[in-house]
């Protein structure tokens, strides 16, 4: 099967399943609570972080929600000069060139810095819900909020040149920063019963973390887990 066909099947399968489950949802709880496994992927830094994702929602009406979103994850990556801003990569290359020319360093030497990252995201805002199908709910929302990241070099794995580089770029031994992010996200809820379901979510966001060192980056968050619906039935209100 061609790759394009596989991709189309992955995208359209939930919609095809939804078309089978025709019928309006009789119960839409005032409150939603979700918690599940999360994977945060920042391809530009080869950084993948695993962790936890939770959402708490209020449904004033069946077609829209207001809610709070939080996720936390950890992961490891290896930074190379190519991941840094070009101006910094050029400075590093210029500093190493005399040592390479003198034979102190191998001609193919390039510093690498393993690091451990911890990231939390916080967001709040509206969500639009499509509840035309009894067993499936589709939703879309803006992803706007704040992200905090702490990056800690693994110094035990550094050579003297890399240790010196880290001391210049991260004098305190680690980097941490709060910045805003923006993007878009969506979810599919498979409604097992009135009060319980399985949620699959995806968010694509853009942020400026450590903008003095690395380029702005795009991050994708995937999560899956149980969701619970409770409270007054807003589908019954006029």
C-alpha positions as CSV (number, residue, x, y, z in Angstrom):
1,X,0.0,0.0,0.0
2,X,1.3,3.4,-0.9
3,X,2.4,5.8,1.9
4,X,-0.2,8.4,0.8
5,X,-2.9,5.8,1.0
6,X,-1.9,4.8,4.5
7,X,-1.9,8.5,5.6
8,X,-5.4,9.0,4.1
9,X,-6.7,5.9,6.0
10,X,-5.2,7.1,9.3
11,X,-6.8,10.6,8.9
12,X,-10.2,9.4,7.6
13,X,-10.7,6.3,9.7
14,X,-12.1,8.2,12.8
15,X,-14.5,10.1,10.5
16,X,-15.6,6.9,8.8
17,X,-16.3,5.3,12.2
18,X,-18.1,8.5,13.3
19,X,-20.4,8.3,10.2
20,X,-21.5,4.9,11.3
21,X,-22.4,6.1,14.8
22,X,-25.2,8.3,13.7
23,X,-27.5,10.0,16.2
24,X,-27.4,13.0,18.5
25,X,-25.8,12.7,21.9
26,X,-28.6,12.6,24.6
27,X,-26.2,13.5,27.4
28,X,-23.5,16.2,27.6
29,X,-22.2,16.6,31.1
30,X,-21.5,20.1,32.5
31,X,-18.0,19.0,33.4
32,X,-15.2,17.0,31.6
33,X,-12.1,15.6,33.2
34,X,-9.3,14.0,31.2
35,X,-5.9,12.5,32.0
36,X,-3.6,10.5,29.9
37,X,-0.2,9.6,28.5
38,X,1.6,12.5,26.6
39,X,4.4,12.6,24.1
40,X,5.9,16.0,23.3
41,X,8.0,16.1,20.1
42,X,10.4,19.0,19.1
43,X,11.9,17.7,15.9
44,X,14.3,20.7,15.5
45,X,16.1,19.6,18.6
46,X,15.6,15.8,18.2
47,X,13.8,16.0,21.6
48,X,11.0,13.7,22.6
49,X,9.5,14.0,26.1
50,X,7.1,11.5,27.7
51,X,4.8,12.4,30.5
52,X,1.3,13.3,31.6
53,X,-1.5,15.4,30.1
54,X,-4.7,16.6,31.8
55,X,-7.6,18.8,30.9
56,X,-10.5,20.1,32.9
57,X,-13.5,21.5,31.0
58,X,-16.8,23.3,31.6
59,X,-19.5,22.9,29.0
60,X,-21.9,26.0,29.1
61,X,-23.6,24.5,26.0
62,X,-23.2,21.3,24.0
63,X,-21.3,23.0,21.1
64,X,-18.5,24.8,23.1
65,X,-16.4,24.4,26.2
66,X,-14.1,26.4,28.4
67,X,-11.2,24.7,30.0
68,X,-7.7,24.4,31.5
69,X,-4.9,22.3,30.0
70,X,-1.7,21.1,31.7
71,X,1.1,18.7,30.6
72,X,4.5,17.7,31.9
73,X,7.2,15.6,30.4
74,X,10.9,14.7,30.5
75,X,13.3,13.5,27.8
76,X,16.9,13.6,26.6
77,X,18.6,14.9,23.5
78,X,22.1,15.6,22.2
79,X,22.8,19.2,21.2
80,X,25.2,19.8,18.3
81,X,26.3,23.2,16.7
82,X,23.9,22.7,13.8
83,X,21.0,23.0,16.3
84,X,22.2,26.4,17.6
85,X,21.6,29.7,15.9
86,X,24.0,30.2,13.0
87,X,25.8,33.1,14.7
88,X,26.7,31.0,17.7
89,X,27.6,28.0,15.6
90,X,30.0,30.2,13.6
91,X,31.6,31.5,16.9
92,X,32.2,27.9,18.1
93,X,33.6,26.9,14.7
94,X,35.9,30.0,14.7
95,X,37.2,29.2,18.2
96,X,37.9,25.5,17.3
97,X,39.6,26.2,14.0
98,X,43.0,27.1,15.4
99,X,43.0,24.0,17.6
100,X,42.2,21.8,14.7
101,X,44.8,23.5,12.5
102,X,47.4,22.9,15.2
103,X,46.5,19.2,15.5
104,X,45.3,19.6,19.0
105,X,41.9,18.4,17.9
106,X,40.9,15.9,15.2
107,X,39.9,17.5,11.8
108,X,36.4,16.2,12.2
109,X,35.9,17.3,15.8
110,X,32.5,18.7,16.6
111,X,31.3,19.2,20.2
112,X,28.2,17.4,21.3
113,X,26.3,18.1,24.6
114,X,23.9,15.5,26.0
115,X,21.2,17.2,28.0
116,X,18.1,16.3,30.0
117,X,15.0,18.3,29.6
118,X,11.9,18.9,31.7
119,X,8.9,20.7,30.2
120,X,5.5,21.9,31.5
121,X,2.8,23.6,29.5
122,X,-0.2,25.6,30.8
123,X,-3.1,26.8,28.6
124,X,-6.7,27.9,29.0
125,X,-9.4,28.9,26.6
126,X,-12.4,27.9,24.5
127,X,-13.1,24.7,22.4
128,X,-15.6,24.0,19.7
129,X,-17.3,20.6,19.8
130,X,-19.1,18.7,17.1
131,X,-21.6,16.2,18.7
132,X,-23.6,15.1,15.7
133,X,-22.6,11.5,16.3
134,X,-23.7,9.5,19.3
135,X,-20.4,7.6,20.0
136,X,-17.9,10.1,18.7
137,X,-17.2,13.8,19.6
138,X,-14.9,15.9,17.4
139,X,-13.4,19.1,18.8
140,X,-10.9,21.9,17.8
141,X,-9.3,24.6,19.9
142,X,-6.7,27.3,19.8
143,X,-3.5,26.4,21.7
144,X,-2.4,29.5,23.5
145,X,-0.5,29.5,26.8
146,X,2.8,29.4,28.6
147,X,5.6,26.8,28.5
148,X,8.4,26.3,31.0
149,X,11.5,24.3,30.1
150,X,14.6,23.4,32.1
151,X,17.5,22.0,30.2
152,X,20.4,20.4,32.2
153,X,23.6,19.3,30.4
154,X,24.8,15.8,31.5
155,X,28.3,17.0,32.5
156,X,29.7,13.5,33.2
157,X,29.6,12.8,29.5
158,X,31.5,16.0,28.4
159,X,35.1,16.3,27.3
160,X,37.1,19.4,28.4
161,X,36.2,21.4,25.3
162,X,32.5,20.6,25.7
163,X,32.7,21.4,29.5
164,X,34.2,24.8,28.6
165,X,31.4,25.4,26.0
166,X,28.7,24.6,28.6
167,X,30.2,26.9,31.1
168,X,29.9,29.8,28.6
169,X,26.4,29.0,27.3
170,X,24.9,27.9,30.7
171,X,27.1,29.4,33.5
172,X,24.7,28.2,36.2
173,X,24.9,24.6,34.9
174,X,21.4,24.6,33.4
175,X,19.0,26.7,31.4
176,X,15.4,27.4,32.3
177,X,12.9,29.8,30.8
178,X,9.2,30.7,30.6
179,X,7.8,31.8,27.3
180,X,4.4,32.0,25.6
181,X,3.3,29.6,22.8
182,X,0.5,29.6,20.2
183,X,-0.9,27.1,17.8
184,X,-3.9,24.9,17.2
185,X,-5.2,21.5,18.6
186,X,-7.9,19.0,18.2
187,X,-9.3,15.9,19.8
188,X,-11.5,12.9,19.1
189,X,-13.6,11.4,22.0
190,X,-14.8,7.9,21.6
191,X,-17.8,7.8,23.9
192,X,-17.9,4.4,25.6
193,X,-20.8,5.4,27.8
194,X,-22.5,8.6,28.9
195,X,-20.0,9.3,31.6
196,X,-16.8,7.6,30.2
197,X,-14.8,7.8,27.0
198,X,-11.4,7.5,25.4
199,X,-9.8,10.8,24.2
200,X,-7.0,11.2,21.5
201,X,-5.6,14.7,21.2
202,X,-3.0,16.4,19.0
203,X,-1.6,20.0,19.3
204,X,0.8,21.8,17.1
205,X,2.4,24.9,18.7
206,X,5.2,27.4,18.0
207,X,7.4,28.9,20.7
208,X,10.6,31.0,21.3
209,X,12.3,29.0,24.1
210,X,16.0,29.9,24.6
211,X,15.7,32.2,21.5
212,X,19.2,33.6,22.2
213,X,20.7,30.2,21.6
214,X,18.5,28.2,19.2
215,X,16.0,29.1,16.5
216,X,12.3,29.2,17.2
217,X,10.7,25.8,17.1
218,X,7.6,23.9,16.4
219,X,6.4,21.2,18.8
220,X,3.8,18.6,18.4
221,X,2.0,17.0,21.4
222,X,0.1,13.7,21.2
223,X,-1.8,12.3,24.1
224,X,-4.3,9.5,24.8
225,X,-6.3,8.5,27.9
226,X,-9.7,8.2,29.6
227,X,-12.1,11.1,29.9
228,X,-15.0,11.4,32.4
229,X,-18.2,13.4,31.9
230,X,-20.3,14.5,34.9
231,X,-22.8,17.1,36.1
232,X,-26.0,18.6,34.7
233,X,-27.1,17.5,31.2
234,X,-26.5,20.6,29.1
235,X,-27.9,18.8,26.0
236,X,-31.3,19.0,27.5
237,X,-31.3,22.7,28.2
238,X,-33.3,25.0,25.9
